[in-house]
């Protein structure tokens, strides 16, 4: 899934926060990212100070159990009043009338939506309804092992100026090859390179993320840099997975492992996860999201650098994604829930979250604070903000109806490409026809 949580799979944390023994209303608030729990705990404390008649119970569940538990609780009638929502998930909840449309409340309270990075607020609207206010944003960047880059004689500055194309891979492909080493010390540029005995991979092609229809922190940056688009816009009803530019990109991506041996094979990535594999020191380069930075820096035993994405035929492109909080339609405390949602998406909370240096808040003041805090730790993360602030670099998450069904069609097709069981040109046109038939 895009934006996978860093929390252990079996951990559930629950905090009951109260500032008043005479509180009249109790809310339950769910989130999945353990790294963000301290920041939102503080935001909730601040909220309760300003609203002493409201008690908020904060619960953190791991990603895998989060969505299953949420759906089960909705059906049972005891779901959390407010929960952190995802762009790939909320269309289904909205279609099932499980979310509160907060558009009338935004209008009534004159809540400004232009305080967020451009485009983020639009992602949470459909047919004039609104299901969330942005809290943070994601961009993708190129992470690198500084020791490996130095040993290969590659300057760190050059990593910010890599080029890519689906025909020969450009300087990005050359750099990946140079950073790939077999057990005899030959790099990928050598005719003696033995792809069956790799000691160091040049690039971690995240085939786990890549097997979903979005490829947020894997192939999306490359594919869109060719001029290709997922579909015909937000809530689009016509997908373009058959486009030759996309087909060629996906085959190039798969062949990094299958033909060249410059990336770990598909089977090895799901076993340990992309962050863990990169942090283990066996891979030189990796596309990772801004939300993954703290986990990588915590676990890596080597110095890590963060560079801009490669520039493709139509420029540099990064998916622009973000989370928001939604109100469950079955909540018995909708007024108090709205107050909490409004506060968690406010500049006051954004600055608290920014001070944690874990993610980039959707409001610029908080994002700049987070950049400053993270850079002070010794690794510059400015590439993420530079991409967000450079016009034309970001593209919005392809939010859509029928997301679960699209995933069910695309995942096996992409897995067949990554494992070498099928060629992209043979499988993608047919599956694209199936995807588009969902909208007819």
N, C-alpha and C positions, 0 to 999 in steps of 0.2 A: 504494500500500500504506500501511497505517497505520505510523506511526513510520518513515519513510524515512530512511535514513542520509544524513549530510552529506558523505561521502567522495566524491572524484572517481571516475568510473566505471572508469578504467583504472589505478588505483593499487593496488598491493599492497605492504604493509610487512611485513617479517619480522624478528623479533628473536630471537636465541638467547641466553637468559639462563641463566647457570650460576654457582653459588657453590662447586662442588666438582668437581675433576678426576676424582674417583673415584665420581661419581654412578652409581648402579646402574640408575636408571629414567629414561627420557626421555618426556615428555608433549608433545603438540602441542595448543595452545589457540587457537581461532579466535574472532574478533569482527569486526563490520563497521563500527562507528562510530569514525572516525578521531579525533574529538574526545575519545573516552574511552581511546584507546590509552596516553597518558602515565600516567593514573591506574592502569589495570590492569597496566601495566608495573611500576609501583612496588609494587602489591599482590603481583605474582608474585615480585619480588625479596624482599619481606618473607616470603613463603611459603617460598621456597627457603632463606632464612636459618634458618627453623625446621625445614626438612626438607632437609638437605644431601645426602641420598641421592636427591633428585628434581630433575631438570632440566626446565625448561618452555620450550618454543619457542612464542613468541607470534606469530601471523600475523593481519594485518588485511587483509580484502578488502572491496571496495565492494559495496553492497547487491545490485546486479543480478547480479554474478558469484558472490556468496557462496552463494546457495541452489542455483544450478546446479552449482557446483563441489562443494558439500557432498554433493548427491545422487549425483553422478558418482563421487565418492570412496567413498561408502558402498557403491555397487554394485561398485566395483573392489577394495574391501577395504582401503583405506588412508586412511580418513577421520580427522579429528582426534579425539583421545581425548575432549576436552571442547570444546564450542562454545556460544556464546551463541545461545539459542533464542528463538523468537517465538511468541506465543499463536495466531497464525493458521497457524503451520507445524507445531507439535509434534504435534497430533492425528494428522496423516497419518504422521509418523515413528513414533509410538507404535502406530498400527494396523498398520504394516508390521514391527513388532518390531525397530525400529532404535535404540531407546533403552533404557537401563538403568532399571529401576524402583528408585528409591533409597529408597522407603518403609521397607523392612526396615533399611536402613543408618541412616536418621533415627531409627528406634525403638531400634536397637542402641546408637547413640552418644548417645541422649537429646538430640538437637538440638532446641532450642525453636523452634517455628514461630509462637509468639505475640509474637515480638519485632518482627515486620513490621507495617506498616500493615494494618489489618483488611481481609480479603478477598483480599489479594495471594497468600498461600500457597495458598488454595483453588483459584486459577486453574490451578495446576500439578498437580492431582490428577484422577484418573478411575478409577472402579471400584476404589477403595482403593489404586491405584498412584500413585506420585509421580514426576514427571519433571524436577523442578527446584525450587530454593529461590530466592525473590525476591532480586533485586539492586537494583532501582530501581523508580520508579513515574512515571507520566505523568498530568498533568491538562492541560486546555486552558484558555487564557485569551484575552482580547481584546487584541491588539497594536494600537497606534495611532501615527501620525506626529504628534508633538507640534506641529510647525510648522503642519501643516494644521488640526489641532484648534484651535489658537490663532487662526489666521487666520479660521476660521469663527465665532469668538466662542463656542466651546463650552468649558465648564469641564472640566478633567480629572477632577475629583471626580464630575461627573455621569455619567461613563462607567462608574463602578462601580455605578450604580443604574438601568441601562437595563432596560426591559421589552420583552417580545416576545410576539406571538401570531400564529398563521397566517392570521388574517382580515385585519388591517390592519397587522401588523408592529410595532405599539406604538411606543414612543419610540425603539427601536432602528432601526426603518425610517425614522423622521423624521430621526434623526441621520445615517444613511447618505445620505439624500436631500440633507441640508444640506451634506454633505461631497463630494458629486458636483458637478463643475463642467464646463461645456462650454467651447469655445474662445472664446466671447463673454463668459464670466464669469458666466453664469447657473447657479444651483445647481438641484438636483433638485426643490426645492419650487416653482420658478418654472414657469409655464405655457410659458415661452419656452425651457425647457431642451431642448437638441438632443442626443438620445442617439446621433446618428450622427456627432457631432463632440465626443467627450469628451476633455477635457484631464486630468481627475483623477477617478478612480473612488472612490466612497465606501467600498466594501467589496470585498475579494477573496474571492468565493465560490469556494473551492478545488474546482473541478469535477474535477480530477484525482483527489484523494483521495475526493471525493464519488462517484466512479463505482465504488467498491468497496462491498461489502455492509455496511461498518462505519461509514464516514464519520467516522472518529475525530476529525480536526481540521477538519471541515467542518460537515455537517448534523446529526450525532448529538446534539449538545448541544441544538439546537432541537427536534428530533423527540421526544426523551425528555422534554423539559420540558413537553410537552403531556399527559403521562401514558402515552404509548405505550411499549411494550417491544418489543425485537427479537424475543424468543421466550419460551418458557415456562421460562426459567431456564438456569443453567449446563448445558451439554451438552443444551440443549433440542432437541426434535424437532418443534416446531411454530412456524413463523415467522409474523410479523404484518405483512408488507410490504403487505398489502391494506387494512389498517386506515385508515379515513378520515382520522384524525389524521396518519398518516404520509403519505398521499397528498397531503393539503392542504399539509403542510410542504414536500414535495419540489417541488410546483408553485410555491409561493411562492419557494423558493430558486432555481429555474430562472428565474423571471420577473424576478429582480433584474437579470439580463442581457438576457433575451429581450424583455421588455416595457418595462422602465424604463430600462435602460442605466446602472444604478448599479454594475454589476460587470463586469469584463472577460469577454468571451465565452469559451465553452469552448475554442475552438481556440487561444486565446492563452496559456492557462495551461500545458498540457503542454509547449509549446515552450521555456519558460524556467524553469518551476517556480514554485510559490507563494512560497517564501522569497525567491527572486531578484526576483520581480515586486514584492513588498512592499518589499524593500530598495532597489529602484531609485527609489523616491519617487513612483510613479505611483498609489498606492493609499493611502487614509487608514486603513482598518481591516482587520484580518485575524484570523481564528481560527488560533492556532498552538499547538503542543504545547511543554511545558516543555523537551523535549530539543532544540528548535530555537532556543532563546534565544541561545546563544552564537554560532551562525552568523549570526543576524539582526543582533545587536549589532556583530559584527565587520564586516559588509559594508554596513550602512546608513550613509549619509552625513548623516543627520539624527537628532535626538534621538528615541528610542523610548520609549513608555510601555507598561505592561502592566496591564490592568484585569480585573476579574471578568467572567465571562460574563453575558449578559443573563438576566434572570429571566423564565421562561415561565409559562404558566397554572398549572402544578403546581410551580413553584419553579425554582431554578437547578440545572442538571445538567451534569456533566462526566464523560466516559468515564474510567475508572480502569484503567490498563494497566500492564504492567511486564515486564521481561525476566528471564530466569533462564538458568543454564548447565545443559546436559544432557550426559550421558555416552553416547557412541556404544556400542551393544551389541557391536560388533566389536572394541572396545579390548582390547588384551592386557595393559593395565595398569590394570584397573578399581579396585583398591585405592588406588593413587596418585591416580587420577582423582577418586575420591570425596573424598580429602583436599583436593584442589585446589578442587573444587566447594564443599565445606563452608567452606573458608577465604574464597573469593570472596563468599560470602553472609553472612559474619560481621560483627559490629560493627567489628572491626579494619580490614577492607577497606572497609567502608561509610564510615568516618571519613576514610580516605585519598581515596576517590572524592569525598566531600563537600568536601574541601579544594580539589579541582580546580575546583569551581563550574561544572560542565558539566551534570550531571543531579542529580535528587533520589534519593539512596539509599532503599531500602525500609525502612531502620531509622531511627527518628526522630532519633537523635543525628547521623547523617550528613546527613539532610535539612536539619536546622537549620543545620549547618555550611555546607552548600551555599547555603542562603538568605543567610546572613551574608556569604559570600564574593561572591556575585553582587550583592547589594545594595550592597556596598562599591565596586563598579565604577561606580556612578552611576545604575543603573536598577533600581527595585524590582521584584522578582519574587515578592513575598509573596502575590500573588493565587493563584498555583499552590498554595501551602501552605494558604492559607485555605480553598480549595475542598476540599483533601484532608482537612482537619481539621474541616470543618463537617458534622455529621451529616445524612445524607439528600441531600447534594449530589452525591456520586459514584455511578456505577453501573459494574458490572464489564464488561469486554470480553466480548462474546457468543461465548464459545468453544464450538466445536461440531464434531461429525463432519461429513464431506462439505464442508468449507470450500472446497476448490478447485472443486468442482462448483457450489456456491452462487455463487462469484465468477464463474464462466463464464456463469451465467444472469443474474446481476444487472448485471454491467458493461454489456453492450449495451443492456439496458433503461434503465438510468440515463443512459447516454450519449444515447439517443434523446430522453429528456426534456430534458436540458441543452442539446441542440442544436436543440430545437424540432421535431423530427421526430415526436414523439408527446406526448400529454398523459399526465400521471401517472395520472389516473383510468382511462385506457384500457389502459395497459400493466402497471401494478403488480399488479392482482388476478390476472391470468393468470400472470405470472412467479412470484407467490407460490404458486400451485397447483403449479407445476413444482418449486419449492424444496421444498415439503412432501412431494412425491411421492418425493423422494430418501430419505426416512426410512421409507417403507412397503415 
